[in-house]
Amino acid sequence: MKGEFGMAECCNCTKTTQRSDEEKKALISRVNRIVGQMNGINKMIEEDRYCDDILIQLSAIDHSIRSLSYLMLERHMHTCVSRELQKGNEKVFDEILDLFKRFG
């Protein structure tokens, strides 16, 4: 089922998330780019590249991962959390607080 943002909605009752093929493709593409960046760092280390160059790439990977995490969090808030609150399930607040602690 697609939600307000054209994305598949999750179901907290089974702790799975149904995603559209389009959404899966976009997320997997981001993950693959991050994997490619990591492979690039492996190669840089093998080639004894300058530390500064490797650190710059690590910073880029950190940014990519955070961007993906925030995208997933935003989607989660707009679909799963919103729906659970509409149902009156206030336990979802604890889930969100735990997620925010992990982002700290």
N, C-alpha and C positions, 0 to 999 in steps of 0.2 A: 504494500500500500504506500502511495506517495503522500508526503506531507505538504505543508504550505510552501516550502521552498523547493519543491520538485524533487525532494530527496526521499528515499525510503525511510520509514519510521521504525524505531526499535520497539521491542516488547520487553519491558522489565520483568514480566512474569517468568520468562524463560531465560533471561539474561543473554539474549542473542539480538542481533540487529540485522534486519533485512535491508539490504542496499540495492538500489537499482544498478543495472549493468553500467550505466553512465557514471554513477558515483564510484563504483568499484574501480572502473578504469582510471578515473582521475586520481583516486587515492593510491592505487598501485603504481601509477606513473610517478607520483611524488616519491614513494618509497624507493622505486627503482633508481631515481635520480640520486637519492641519498646513498644507496648502495654503490652507485657509480662513483660518487665522491669519496666514499670510504676506500674503494678499490684504488682510486687515484692516490690516496694517502699511502696505501701499502706500497705502491710503486715508487712514490717519492722517498719513502724510507729505504727501500731496497737500493735506490740510486744515490743514497747519501745526500739528499737535497738539503739545503740550508734550513735550519730550524724555523726561522722566521716565515719562510714560504709554507712550511707544513702547518705552523700555527694559524696562519691566515686561512688555510683550507679547513682546519678544524673549527675555526670560528664560523665559517660559511656553513659547515655541516650543522653546527649547533643552531644557527639561525633557521636552517631548513627544517630541522626536527621540531623546533619550537613553533614554527609556522604551521606545520602539520598538526601538532598537538592542539594549538589554538583553534584551528579549523574543526577538528574533531570535537573539541569542547563546545564550541559555538553550536555545532549541529546537535550535539547531545542536549544542550540547554533548550534549543528551539523545538525539539521533538520530544524526546523521552521525558525530560524533567517537566516541561510544560504540561504534557499529557498526564503525568503522575500527579501533579499539583491540582489539575482540574478534577481528577478523581478523588481528591482529598487525601492523597498519600503524602503526608508530611515527612515520612522517613527519608524521602528523596533528598531532603536538606542535608542529612548526615552524609549521604553519598557524595553530594557536591562539595561539602566541606572537606571530606577526605581527599577528593580530587584536587582541590585548591592547595591543600597541604603538600601534596606531591609536586605541584608546580613551583612551590616556594623555593 
